[in-house]
Amino acid sequence: AGYIADRVSVRNVTIFAFLLQLLALVILLEAGSTSMLWAFVVVFGLAMGAMFAMEPLVVSRYFGVASFGAIYGGLWALQAVGWAGGAPLAGYIFDVTRSYDLAFIMFIATTLLAMVLTFLLKPAAKQAG
């Protein structure tokens, strides 16, 4: 993903990774067989691999490098909250509704929001030096 981002754009590759993530989540939402679950695993793995490569590039290109550590650390802290809280929330939703559908739809909605916010990013001003 990083190689492609150097030739296309960080924003476009990141948005493509979000689209892959959305595709994976739709596959998971509709999965009715083992082969569908494997399709989810492959597509989601590609999306996450691209996202992990893109995150530091997005932070540096769109927020600058002066506060890179604070912004990137904050990003990881927010992600950790989502990772830690997502599974129990999905479990609670399943306990109440007997389905994970609402949890998957919430994940799709947050991915769409992240994709829109990424689209709206403006590059950081060039720093002297």
C-alpha positions in Angstrom: 0.0 0.0 0.0 2.8 2.4 0.8 4.4 1.8 -2.6 1.1 2.5 -4.4 0.6 5.6 -2.2 3.9 7.0 -3.3 2.7 6.8 -6.9 -1.1 7.6 -6.6 -1.9 9.5 -3.3 -2.1 8.6 0.3 -5.7 9.8 0.5 -6.8 7.7 -2.4 -5.1 4.5 -1.2 -6.5 5.1 2.3 -10.0 5.5 0.9 -9.5 2.4 -1.2 -8.5 0.5 2.0 -11.7 1.8 3.6 -13.7 0.5 0.6 -12.1 -2.9 1.0 -13.0 -2.8 4.7 -16.6 -2.0 3.8 -16.7 -4.8 1.3 -15.4 -7.2 3.9 -18.0 -6.1 6.4 -20.8 -6.5 3.9 -19.5 -10.0 3.2 -19.4 -10.8 6.9 -23.0 -9.4 7.4 -24.2 -11.7 4.6 -22.0 -14.7 5.3 -23.9 -17.9 5.2 -21.1 -20.3 4.5 -17.5 -21.1 5.4 -16.3 -19.9 2.0 -18.0 -16.5 2.7 -16.2 -16.3 6.0 -12.9 -17.0 4.2 -13.7 -14.3 1.7 -14.2 -11.9 4.6 -10.9 -13.0 6.2 -8.9 -12.3 3.0 -10.5 -9.0 2.1 -10.5 -7.7 5.7 -6.8 -8.8 6.1 -5.9 -6.9 2.9 -7.8 -3.8 4.1 -6.2 -3.9 7.6 -2.7 -4.4 6.1 -3.2 -1.4 3.9 -4.6 0.7 6.8 -1.6 -0.1 9.1 0.7 1.1 6.3 -1.4 4.2 5.6 -1.9 5.5 9.1 1.5 7.1 9.7 1.5 8.5 6.1 -1.9 10.1 6.6 -0.8 11.6 9.9 2.5 13.0 8.5 1.0 14.3 5.2 -2.2 15.8 6.6 -1.2 16.9 10.1 2.6 17.5 9.6 5.5 16.0 11.5 5.9 18.6 14.3 3.2 16.8 16.4 3.4 13.4 14.7 4.0 11.5 18.0 1.2 13.1 19.8 -1.3 12.7 17.0 -0.3 9.2 16.0 -0.3 8.2 19.7 -3.7 9.7 20.1 -5.0 7.8 17.1 -3.7 4.5 18.5 -5.3 5.3 21.9 -8.7 5.9 20.2 -8.3 2.7 18.2 -7.5 0.8 21.3 -10.7 2.0 22.9 -12.6 0.8 19.9 -10.8 -2.5 19.9 -11.3 -3.1 23.6 -14.9 -1.9 23.6 -16.1 -3.3 20.3 -16.1 -7.0 21.2 -18.1 -6.6 24.5 -20.5 -4.2 22.7 -21.0 -6.7 19.9 -21.6 -9.4 22.5 -24.1 -7.3 24.4 -25.9 -6.5 21.1 -26.0 -10.3 20.3 -27.3 -11.1 23.8 -30.2 -8.5 23.4 -31.1 -9.1 19.7 -29.8 -12.7 19.1 -27.9 -11.3 16.1 -24.7 -9.5 15.3 -26.2 -7.6 12.5 -26.6 -4.3 14.4 -22.9 -4.5 15.5 -21.8 -5.1 11.9 -24.0 -2.2 10.7 -22.4 0.1 13.4 -18.9 -1.0 12.2 -20.0 -0.2 8.6 -21.3 3.2 9.7 -18.0 4.1 11.6 -16.0 3.0 8.6 -18.1 5.2 6.3 -17.6 8.1 8.7 -13.8 7.5 8.7 -13.8 7.4 4.9 -15.6 10.7 4.6 -13.4 12.4 7.1 -10.3 11.1 5.2 -11.7 12.5 2.0 -12.2 15.9 3.7 -8.6 16.1 5.0 -6.4 19.0 3.7 -2.7 18.5 3.4 -0.5 20.1 6.1 1.2 23.4 5.3 4.8 23.0 4.2 7.2 23.7 7.0 10.2 25.9 6.5 13.6 24.2 6.6 
